[in-house]
């Protein structure tokens, strides 16, 4: 019988994005229906499998993105699709990388749901790319998201601090202005997809905050102090204002946790 960790590793070692999303849907359905019951302790690979395309570059080597018209939309959608595909793997990785923490089933429920959400997001963005005559892999992409995963592979609290509570929380700040700009430019297709992603990301950030607090209590640590320490140690450059305080509040993320870490300009 397949365990949850074996399911996670099957997804992580699947390179094809379409198959990765199909497997995510199937395993999530099996988990929530009770057809997968055992968690297992099979550990994930250091990196997930990736398709031959897109070419992965360092962020500083990425070509400047075009703005305006279909070319600009393709560039934006491709970048977002790459983020969502990485997010599928990040969610499955967190499911199976930290068995020593013995997290409760509710934790696993949350991150299997996150993996499913991210797969749906990727599929929506890929469909929009197809409508513009493009596909995921047509443009280069950067590898910084998985570098963040590598930097936090030793500690679940660090992973939660950097990925959902910082990287995904940043999406809450940037997505509404992006939707507004696209709508003003007459784009009626992309903003509805981004709205779905935005609403789901609030729940993902909330899960990060909730389980970070759980671990802080379990370890006898002050959550605020630990979050500040981990971000300063594991996330270079500080946080970027302005912040979407309303969305972060909805995710139960207090502003006195993140505001002191904002870059001073």
N, C-alpha and C positions, 0 to 999 in steps of 0.2 A: 504494500500500500504506500502511495506517495505521501511523504510528510510535507509540511508547509515549507520547511527549509529546502527540501529537494525541489519543490515547485519553484521557489524563488531562484534557485541556482539554474534551473532549466531556462527561466526567462533571462537571467543575467548572461548566460552563455549562448543565447540565440542572437545572431547578428542582424538578421533581417527585421527591419522595423515593423512591417505588417504582421509577421509571425510573432514578434515580441508582444505586440498589442493583442493579437488573438489569444495567445497563451495567457496573458494577464487576465483577459476577460474570463477565460475558462477556469483558471485556478481560483480567481476571486469568487466565481459562482460556486465552485466546489467547496471553498472554505466557508462561505456564508450559509450554504445549504447543509453543512455538516458532513459532507462527503470526504473532506480532509479533516481529520481530528487530531492527528499527532503533529507536534511541532518539529521535532528532530533537532539535531545539532550539527548538520552538515554546513561547513563554513563556505562563504562565497570566495570567488577568485579576487585577486587584487583589482582587476579592472573588468568591466563587462565587455562582451563581444561587440564589435562595431562593424557596420558594413564598410565596404571599400570606399564608398562615397557617403558623406562629404569628406573632403580633405580636412584634417584637423590641424589647426595652426595655433601658435601662441597668440594671445590677444593683441599684442603689439604688431603682429605680422598680418592681421586681418585687413583686407582692402577696405577702403572707405565705402560705407553703404550709400547707395543712391537714395535720394529723397524725391518724392512726387511721382505721379503716374504709376503705371503697372510695375515698372522696374523697382520703384521704391516699395510698393506693396509686397512684391515678391521677396525683396530683401528682408523686410520686417517679418513676414510670415515664415520665411525660412529660418530666421534667427529664433523665433518663438517656437517653431516645431522642434528645433534642436534642443532647446531648453526643456521642452516637455518630454522628449524621448529620454534625455538624461534623467529627468525626474521620475520616469517609470523605473529606471534602474536604481536610482537613489532610494526609492521607497522599498523595493524588494531587497536591496542591500541591508537596509536598517532592520528588516524583518528577520534576517538570518545571521547578521554579523556579530551580534552581542548576546549569545545564549547564556553567558555567565551572569547576566543581569537578572535572569529569571523574571522577565516582565510579565504582567498579567495578560490574560486573553484580550482584554479591552484594548491594550496597546497594539497587539497584532491586528485586531479588527480595524483600528484606525489606519494603520499603515498599509494593509491590504486595500482598504478603501481608497487611500491616497494613490496607490499604484493604479487602481482601476480608473480613477478620475484623470490621472495624467495620460493614460492610454487613450481615453476618450478625447482629451484635449489634442493630443498629437493627431488623431484621426480627423478631427474637425479642421485643423490647420492644413493637413495634407490635402484634404478635399478642396479647400480654398486655393491652395497652390495649383491643383489640377485645373481648376476653373480659369486660372490665369495662364495655362499652358506650361506650367512648371512642375517641379517635383522636389521632394526632399533629397538632398544630395547634389543638386545642381550648383550650389554655391559652397565655398569653404565655410568652416565653422571653427569656433575656438574650443579649447579643451579645459578651460578654467573651472567649469562646474565639477568635473571629476577630480581635478586637483584639490578642490575643497573637500571632497569625499576622502581622498587619500590622507589629507592632513588631519582628519578626524576619525580615522579608522580604528584608533586605539581606545576611544572613549565615547560612550553613547551620549553623555551630557554635552560634550563638545560638538558631536554631530547635530544634536538638536539645536544647540545655540547657533551654529553656523548655517545650517541648511534651512529648516522651516522658519526659525526665529529671525534670521538675517536675510538670506537670499530670497526666500519666498515672501517675507515681509516687504522687501524692496519692491516686489511686484505689485503689492497693494498700493504703494506710493506712485508708481509710474503708469499703471494700466489706465486709470481714469483719464489722465491728460492725453494719453495716446488715443483712447476711444473718441474723445472730444475732437482731437485734431483730424482723425480719419473722417468722422461724421461731417465736419465743416468742409472737408474736401470732396464730399459727395459719395463716400464709401458707405454703402448700405449693407454690405456682406460681412466685413471684418468685425465691426463693433459688437454685433450680437454674440459672436463666438468669444470675443474677449470678455464680454459680460459674464458668460458662463464660467470662464476660467477665473475671473476675478472673484465671483461668489464662492467657488470651490476653494480658492486659495485662502480665503478667510478661515474656512474650516481647517485647512492644513496648518496654518499658523497657530490656530487655537490648539490643535493637537500637540504641536511642538511646545507651546507654553505649558500646557497641562502636564505633559510627561516630563518636561524639564523640572517643573515644581515637584513632581512626584519623586524624581531621583534626588533632588536636593534634600528633601525631607528624609528620604531613605538613608542618605549618606551623612545626615546631620550637618548640612551646609546651609548657609544663607543664600537663597537663590539669586538675589540681586547682585551680591558681591561676586558670586561664582560666574554669573553671566558676563559681568564686566571683565573679569579676569580672563575668561575663555575667549571673548571677542578680541581683547587686546593681544592675546597670545596667538590666536589661530586665524584671525581675520585682519589682514593688513589694510591700512588706509582709513579705518574708521567708517562710520555710517554716514550716509548722504541725506541731508535735509533737502527739500521739505518733506515732512512725513504726513501720511494720510491718517491722522489721529482717529477719525471716526471708524475706519475699517480696523485699525489696530485695537481700538477699544472693543469693537465687536468680537475680536479674537481674544479678548481678555488679556491684552498685552499692555501693561501700564506704561504711560509715557515716561515716567521717571526711571524706567529701566533702560530705554534706548536713547532718549534725548541727550544725556551726558556724553554719549559716545559719538555724537555728530561731529563731522569735520568742522573745524573753525576756519572760516575764509577770511 
